Amino acid sequence: MYRNTVIVFCICTFAVASAGYAFQEGQPSSGHSIEDVAWLTGSWTGSQGKAATEEHWIEPKGGMMLAINRTSIGDKGSFEFLRIAQKGKSLSYFASPSGGKAVEFTLKELKDQRVVFENLKHDFPQRIIYKRIGDELHGQIEGEAEGQMRTVKWTWKLTR
């Protein structure tokens, strides 16, 4: 009798341990991987009025994607370093305008080829949104600025 109890205990322990290991290795349906935003990869360019903008995203590797954004008007320009990084079973977007201290925006929504990152404590923007439609990438920042909702949009074409 004792021997059978020990065998059943060992089998149950193995089954529970195996199930836990399988759960840790796989991602739950609510989890996201850096590979889920690989569709951002590429060199994107566009213009809006007199401003020419470009954003260059390199492929996911090492749990992150890196990018640079440059906007130029004539001989004046600005830049921003960008990073999307795996954080546990989610993603965070880090923006470093003019190479300054990175501001983190956490994943709010990711479906198909649309992603929304949010930081409601940031001054402006509070949300960063990307959506890919074929060879176009639509970018949008939005949030409250000086007591009013503000939205800025870009459309880029894939150049390489």
Backbone hydrogen bonds, N-H to C=O, Kabsch-Sander energy under -0.5 kcal/mol:
donor,donor_aa,acceptor,acceptor_aa,energy
5,T,1,M,-1.9
6,V,2,Y,-2.2
7,I,3,R,-2.2
8,V,4,N,-2.6
9,F,5,T,-2.6
10,C,6,V,-2.5
11,I,7,I,-2.4
12,C,8,V,-2.7
13,T,9,F,-2.7
14,F,10,C,-2.4
15,A,11,I,-2.5
16,V,12,C,-2.6
17,A,13,T,-2.6
18,S,14,F,-2.7
19,A,15,A,-2.3
20,G,16,V,-2.4
21,Y,17,A,-2.3
22,A,18,S,-2.5
23,F,19,A,-2.1
24,Q,20,G,-2.1
25,E,21,Y,-2.3
26,G,22,A,-2.3
31,G,28,P,-2.1
32,H,89,K,-2.6
36,D,33,S,-2.0
37,V,34,I,-1.6
38,A,35,E,-1.5
40,L,37,V,-2.1
41,T,38,A,-2.0
42,G,57,W,-2.5
44,W,42,G,-0.6
44,W,55,E,-2.8
45,T,157,K,-2.2
46,G,53,T,-2.5
48,Q,51,A,-2.8
51,A,48,Q,-1.9
52,A,72,S,-2.8
53,T,46,G,-3.0
54,E,70,R,-2.1
55,E,44,W,-2.6
56,H,68,I,-2.3
57,W,42,G,-2.7
57,W,55,E,-0.6
58,I,66,L,-2.6
61,K,64,M,-2.3
64,M,61,K,-1.0
65,M,84,I,-2.4
67,A,82,L,-2.3
68,I,56,H,-1.2
69,N,80,E,-2.5
70,R,54,E,-2.5
71,T,78,S,-2.4
72,S,52,A,-2.7
73,I,76,K,-2.7
76,K,73,I,-1.9
78,S,71,T,-2.5
80,E,69,N,-2.0
81,F,96,S,-1.9
82,L,67,A,-2.8
83,R,94,F,-1.9
84,I,65,M,-2.2
85,A,92,S,-2.7
86,Q,63,G,-3.0
87,K,90,S,-2.9
90,S,87,K,-1.6
92,S,85,A,-2.2
93,Y,105,F,-3.2
94,F,83,R,-3.6
95,A,103,V,-2.2
96,S,81,F,-2.7
98,S,79,F,-2.9
99,G,96,S,-2.0
100,G,97,P,-2.3
103,V,95,A,-2.4
105,F,93,Y,-2.8
106,T,118,E,-2.3
107,L,91,L,-2.0
108,K,116,V,-3.2
109,E,116,V,-1.7
111,K,114,R,-2.4
114,R,111,K,-1.3
115,V,130,Y,-2.6
116,V,109,E,-2.9
117,F,128,I,-2.7
118,E,106,T,-2.8
119,N,126,Q,-2.8
122,H,119,N,-1.4
126,Q,142,E,-2.3
127,R,142,E,-2.3
128,I,117,F,-2.4
129,I,140,Q,-3.1
130,Y,115,V,-2.2
131,K,138,H,-2.1
132,R,113,Q,-2.7
133,I,136,E,-2.5
136,E,133,I,-1.7
137,L,156,W,-2.5
138,H,131,K,-3.3
139,G,137,L,-0.6
139,G,154,W,-2.1
140,Q,129,I,-2.2
141,I,152,V,-2.4
142,E,127,R,-2.0
143,G,150,R,-1.8
145,A,148,Q,-3.0
148,Q,145,A,-1.6
150,R,143,G,-2.9
152,V,141,I,-2.6
154,W,139,G,-2.7
156,W,137,L,-2.8
157,K,45,T,-3.2
158,L,135,D,-2.5
159,T,43,S,-3.4
160,R,43,S,-0.9
